[in-house]
Each structure stands twice: as structure tokens, then as C-alpha cells.
Amino acid sequence: MKKPKAVAAEDLRAEYRREDLGPLTRGKYAGRVKIDPKVVILRPEVARAFPTSEAVNDALMRLIDLARAAAPPAKRTTGRAKPR
């Protein structure tokens, strides 16, 4: 693995201008949030009940476990067509 080059003090400027930074794009990553959101907005009363992300995840996992336990088992097919 290569070692990163040390930046010499003479390579740094005392001051940078806005045009030195190149073009900037506002909301550059906004499209990613619409496609694959990672943030969930909770209602205030829900946020008060679950103050941490771990509390939310634990409650949701317990709810999933309860739903799986309460659901009837899926019927398995034999793969053969029934005679008419």
C-alpha cells in the first residue's frame, strides 16, 4: 500500500478564492435519497416512545417475530398437477 504524500507548507495557499474550488452543485446527492432512503421520519409521539434507533429496531424485530408466529404456515405444493 502506498503511503500518502505529505503536503508541503509551500503547496498550501494562505487564502483560497471561491473560483479556485471549481463548480459546485447544490443538492448533488438528493437523487440518491429519493431512490434509496436511509432516513425515516417518525411522528413526535413515536420518537418520544423510542428515544434511540436501537429501541426502534428492537420493537420492530419483536413485531416481526410476533407476526411470523401468528401467521399460518404456508402450504407446500407437491409440484404435480391435480387430475381433472
Protein Blocks (a to p, Z undefined) as FASTA:
>chain_A
ZZdddddfklpcfbdcfklnopadehklmmmmmmmccbdcddfklmmmmmbfklmmmmmm
mmmmmmmmmpccddddehiacdZZ
